[in-house]
Each structure stands twice: as C-alpha cells, then as structure tokens.
C-alpha cells in the first residue's frame, strides 16, 4: 500500500545527495540526522488538517520568537540549481548567494520524497510570516533552518514569505541565506513519514 501523506528524505537520501567533498563522517552524520529530525518532528507536524493550502507545517508545541528549527532533510548544494523542466524529473529549491537548498525532486508533477521545508505554505492574503529561512550548521554540514519571527501557538500553522519564484515555488527566503555562519542537521531512515503520529 502507498503511504499516505508526505514522505521526508531519510539519512540515506541526504547522504547520497551530499557532494563527496562536503560529507562528514557517516556514523556522525547518521546520528546527528536522526536526533535533528526527531527534534523537528517533536516541534512540528506536516498535515492537511487546518492549513491554508494542501499540506502545511503546524506547531505541535508553542514556538518562541528567535527559536531556530533546523531542517535536516534539506541538502545544501553549491552552484546554480538545475533548470525547471515540466513533465520530467525536476527540482524545487531555496536559493542562496552561492548555492541552493534542495527541497524535493518532482517527477511527472508528483513529489516523491521531500524536505520538510517544502511544506511551509506561503504567508499571503494579509497573513504575516511566522518563520524565515536561514543557513544552519550542524555536525559539519549546511542545512536550511526556520527562524521563528513571532510567537506561534501549538496547533498554529507556520507560514513563510516567498519571493517571486518559478510558478509560486520559493526561489529564495525573505532574507536569503548568506555564506557566513552556516550550520546543519539530520533524520531517521527507519520512518520516512513526515508525522510522528
């Protein structure tokens, strides 16, 4: 049976996508990834209940201003992202000054596995963003993190501001990640489900 709901990248997916010269020690990476993904999924869940569009990211607990939620399922890639090609294997990403963060591969318009960041819906129609994207370093690799901009109650959806991008997909965050101060994070392959319900 096909699993219901979004499937997040696991540690093997992210490890395989890391540039070989940017890979930390595998055992340290796997442990870091699992701890970080468990922490993210303890703070938020990806659901279709009570969100502005499709699936969204909802807080499981109150989130404080300034809190940072690293997404270990993102993968930083140096250089330019591949061009979008409709109907073929394509990539969605968040851009940064010297590279990009891979969010998911899209094949025949269907996401297979994704980074959790992909499910952050856009703050629009008068809604204010709850988070902004930033670079984050953990255990020797760079990932995308969500910095909380205003208090978020448990059960409230997290929204981000998108810049003008390809067909409404985020091309960059409200403050593009800078090369300085990057940090990173990881997740568990035993359960690629987006929710720990």
C-alpha positions as CSV (number, residue, x, y, z in Angstrom):
1,X,0.0,0.0,0.0
2,X,1.2,3.5,-0.8
3,X,1.9,5.5,2.3
4,X,-0.5,8.4,3.0
5,X,0.9,11.9,3.3
6,X,4.3,13.4,2.6
7,X,7.4,11.3,2.8
8,X,10.5,13.0,4.1
9,X,14.0,12.4,2.9
10,X,15.9,9.9,5.2
11,X,19.5,9.9,6.1
12,X,20.5,7.7,3.1
13,X,18.7,10.1,0.7
14,X,20.5,13.1,2.0
15,X,23.9,11.3,2.4
16,X,23.7,10.3,-1.3
17,X,22.9,13.9,-2.4
18,X,25.8,15.5,-0.4
19,X,28.8,16.5,-2.5
20,X,31.5,13.9,-1.8
21,X,34.0,16.6,-0.6
22,X,31.3,18.0,1.8
23,X,30.4,14.7,3.6
24,X,31.0,14.5,7.3
25,X,31.9,11.1,8.8
26,X,29.0,8.8,8.0
27,X,28.4,7.5,11.5
28,X,28.4,11.0,13.0
29,X,26.1,12.2,10.2
30,X,23.5,9.4,10.7
31,X,23.4,10.1,14.5
32,X,23.1,13.8,14.0
33,X,20.5,13.4,11.3
34,X,18.3,11.2,13.4
35,X,18.5,13.4,16.5
36,X,17.7,16.5,14.5
37,X,14.8,15.0,12.6
38,X,13.3,13.7,15.8
39,X,13.6,17.2,17.3
40,X,12.0,18.8,14.3
41,X,9.1,16.3,14.3
42,X,8.7,16.8,18.1
43,X,8.1,20.5,17.4
44,X,6.0,20.4,14.2
45,X,4.0,18.1,12.0
46,X,3.1,18.1,8.4
47,X,-0.6,17.7,7.9
48,X,-3.5,18.6,5.7
49,X,-5.8,19.5,8.6
50,X,-6.4,23.2,9.3
51,X,-3.8,24.6,6.8
52,X,-4.2,27.3,4.2
53,X,-3.4,25.0,1.2
54,X,-2.8,21.3,0.6
55,X,-0.4,20.1,3.3
56,X,1.3,22.5,5.7
57,X,3.6,22.6,8.8
58,X,1.8,23.0,12.1
59,X,3.4,23.6,15.5
60,X,3.0,20.7,18.0
61,X,4.1,22.9,20.9
62,X,4.5,26.7,21.4
63,X,7.4,28.2,19.5
64,X,9.2,31.3,20.8
65,X,10.5,34.3,18.9
66,X,14.1,33.7,17.9
67,X,13.8,29.9,18.2
68,X,15.6,28.1,15.3
69,X,14.2,24.9,13.8
70,X,16.8,23.3,11.6
71,X,15.5,21.1,8.8
72,X,17.9,18.1,8.4
73,X,16.1,16.9,5.4
74,X,17.4,19.8,3.3
75,X,20.6,19.5,1.4
76,X,22.8,22.4,0.5
77,X,24.3,22.3,-3.0
78,X,27.0,24.7,-4.2
79,X,26.5,26.4,-7.6
80,X,23.4,27.0,-9.6
81,X,20.3,24.8,-9.4
82,X,19.2,22.8,-12.5
83,X,16.6,24.5,-14.7
84,X,13.0,23.6,-14.2
85,X,11.6,21.2,-16.9
86,X,7.9,20.4,-16.8
87,X,6.9,16.8,-17.0
88,X,10.4,15.4,-16.4
89,X,12.5,14.9,-13.2
90,X,12.7,18.5,-11.9
91,X,13.9,20.1,-8.7
92,X,12.5,22.6,-6.3
93,X,14.8,24.7,-4.1
94,X,15.5,27.7,-1.9
95,X,18.2,29.8,-3.5
96,X,21.2,31.3,-1.6
97,X,24.0,33.6,-2.7
98,X,26.5,30.8,-3.6
99,X,24.3,27.7,-3.9
100,X,20.9,26.4,-3.1
101,X,19.0,24.0,-0.8
102,X,17.3,21.1,-2.4
103,X,13.7,20.6,-1.3
104,X,12.5,17.8,-3.5
105,X,12.6,16.1,-6.8
106,X,9.4,16.3,-8.8
107,X,8.6,13.6,-11.3
108,X,5.6,13.9,-13.6
109,X,4.3,16.7,-11.3
110,X,4.3,14.5,-8.2
111,X,6.7,14.9,-5.3
112,X,8.2,11.5,-4.3
113,X,10.2,12.4,-1.1
114,X,10.7,15.9,0.2
115,X,12.5,18.1,2.7
116,X,10.1,19.3,5.5
117,X,10.7,22.9,4.3
118,X,8.9,22.1,1.1
119,X,5.6,22.0,3.1
120,X,5.9,25.5,4.6
121,X,2.9,27.4,3.0
122,X,3.2,31.0,1.8
123,X,2.1,33.9,4.0
124,X,-0.3,35.8,1.8
125,X,-3.8,37.4,1.7
126,X,-2.8,39.6,4.7
127,X,-1.2,36.8,6.7
128,X,2.2,37.5,8.3
129,X,5.0,35.0,8.1
130,X,5.9,33.0,11.2
131,X,9.3,31.9,10.1
132,X,12.1,33.0,7.8
133,X,14.8,30.7,6.2
134,X,18.4,30.9,7.2
135,X,21.5,28.7,6.9
136,X,22.4,26.5,9.8
137,X,25.4,24.3,10.5
138,X,25.3,21.0,12.5
139,X,27.8,18.2,12.6
140,X,29.8,19.6,9.7
141,X,27.1,20.2,7.0
142,X,24.9,23.1,6.0
143,X,21.1,22.8,6.1
144,X,18.2,25.3,6.0
145,X,16.6,26.3,9.2
146,X,13.4,28.2,10.1
147,X,13.9,31.2,12.4
148,X,10.7,32.0,14.4
149,X,9.7,35.6,13.8
150,X,6.7,35.8,16.1
151,X,5.1,33.6,18.8
152,X,3.4,30.5,17.4
153,X,0.8,28.6,19.5
154,X,0.5,24.8,19.4
155,X,-1.8,23.9,16.6
156,X,-1.0,27.0,14.6
157,X,0.3,26.7,11.0
158,X,3.8,28.1,10.3
159,X,3.9,30.3,7.2
160,X,6.9,31.7,5.3
161,X,7.2,34.7,2.9
162,X,8.1,33.6,-0.6
163,X,9.9,35.8,-3.0
164,X,8.8,35.8,-6.6
165,X,9.8,32.4,-7.9
166,X,9.0,29.8,-10.5
167,X,5.3,29.3,-10.5
168,X,4.9,30.3,-6.9
169,X,7.6,28.0,-5.6
170,X,10.0,29.6,-3.2
171,X,13.1,30.7,-5.1
172,X,14.6,32.4,-2.0
173,X,13.7,33.3,1.5
174,X,12.8,36.8,2.8
175,X,16.4,37.1,3.9
176,X,18.5,34.9,1.6
177,X,20.9,32.7,3.5
178,X,24.4,34.1,3.5
179,X,27.7,32.1,3.2
180,X,28.8,33.2,6.6
181,X,27.6,31.4,9.7
182,X,26.1,28.3,8.0
183,X,25.0,25.4,10.2
184,X,23.4,21.9,9.6
185,X,21.2,19.0,10.9
186,X,19.8,15.3,10.2
187,X,16.9,12.5,10.4
188,X,15.9,8.8,10.8
189,X,15.6,6.4,7.8
190,X,13.5,3.8,9.8
191,X,10.5,6.1,9.5
192,X,10.3,8.4,6.5
193,X,6.8,9.5,7.4
194,X,6.5,13.3,7.9
195,X,4.5,13.0,11.1
196,X,5.4,11.0,14.2
197,X,1.7,10.4,15.0
